[in-house]
């Protein structure tokens, strides 16, 4: 049973933007680190971004740095992934995940305790 719910995915043209949202389903996110991962067709799951519990620290994968930003609004129990200048290679199912991970371990999917079911993003060329 998913404890996080992602939304905001869809079809967009290359160069376009999308904003993904991740909200807790019966779970409060404010005390946890939240990360975004993605899985493209025929590829391994890939780390995208992570934000600490109060939003002071973020880490963005090199592959999307300068185009994607992560933020959170604990009052809304939500974490966001703003994706700008999207490329066809950004096409994937995007997942958010929560847990108590720290440091470089936040790039490791297995370190997270709970996940959403994903939202698909398709970027057309």
ZAMARGU-4260 file (C-alpha; in steps of 0.2 Angstrom, whole numbers, plus 5000, padded with zeros to 4 digits):
<rodrens>
0) 5000/5000/5000 | 5008/5016/4994 | 5010/5029/5008 | 5015/5043/4996 | 5005/5050/4981
5) 5013/5058/4966 | 5004/5069/4954 | 5008/5081/4940 | 5015/5069/4927 | 5010/5070/4909
10) 5015/5073/4891 | 5025/5088/4887 | 5035/5094/4872 | 5054/5095/4873 | 5059/5111/4881
15) 5043/5112/4892 | 5040/5111/4910 | 5031/5101/4923 | 5029/5102/4942 | 5027/5085/4951
20) 5019/5084/4968 | 5022/5071/4981 | 5009/5071/4996 | 5008/5059/5011 | 4993/5047/5011
25) 4990/5046/5030 | 5008/5050/5033 | 5016/5066/5038 | 5031/5070/5028 | 5038/5085/5039
30) 5050/5074/5049 | 5057/5064/5034 | 5069/5066/5020 | 5060/5065/5003 | 5068/5059/4987
35) 5063/5058/4969 | 5069/5044/4958 | 5064/5039/4940 | 5064/5024/4930 | 5065/5025/4911
40) 5060/5011/4900 | 5073/4997/4900 | 5084/5006/4912 | 5088/5005/4930 | 5080/5016/4943
45) 5089/5033/4945 | 5091/5045/4958 | 5085/5063/4954 | 5084/5074/4969 | 5082/5074/4988
50) 5077/5087/5001 | 5080/5086/5020 | 5066/5087/5032 | 5065/5106/5033 | 5070/5111/5016
55) 5087/5118/5020 | 5097/5106/5010 | 5094/5098/4993 | 5104/5087/4982 | 5101/5086/4963
60) 5108/5073/4951 | 5121/5079/4939 | 5110/5073/4924 | 5096/5086/4929 | 5106/5100/4938
65) 5101/5117/4932 | 5084/5111/4925 | 5076/5102/4940 | 5073/5109/4958 | 5066/5101/4973
70) 5056/5110/4987 | 5044/5106/5000 | 5029/5114/5010 | 5027/5105/5026 | 5011/5115/5030
75) 5004/5106/5015 | 5013/5090/5018 | 5020/5090/5001 | 5036/5090/4991 | 5038/5096/4974
80) 5049/5093/4959 | 5050/5107/4947 | 5056/5101/4930 | 5061/5114/4917 | 5068/5113/4899
85) 5063/5094/4898 | 5072/5083/4886 | 5066/5067/4878 | 5078/5057/4889 | 5069/5063/4904
90) 5054/5052/4899 | 5051/5040/4914 | 5040/5035/4928 | 5044/5047/4943 | 5043/5041/4961
95) 5044/5050/4977 | 5051/5041/4993 | 5052/5045/5011 | 5064/5040/5025 | 5077/5045/5038
100) 5092/5043/5026 | 5107/5054/5028 | 5121/5060/5018 | 5126/5051/5002 | 5115/5037/5006
105) 5100/5048/5001 | 5105/5043/4983 | 5101/5025/4986 | 5084/5019/4983 | 5085/5005/4996
110) 5088/5017/5010 | 5070/5024/5009 | 5056/5017/5019 | 5040/5021/5009 | 5036/5025/4991
115) 5023/5031/4980 | 5016/5022/4965 | 5024/5034/4952 | 5018/5046/4940 | 5023/5045/4921
120) 5032/5059/4912 | 5033/5058/4893 | 5043/5071/4884 | 5041/5072/4865 | 5054/5078/4853
</rodrens>
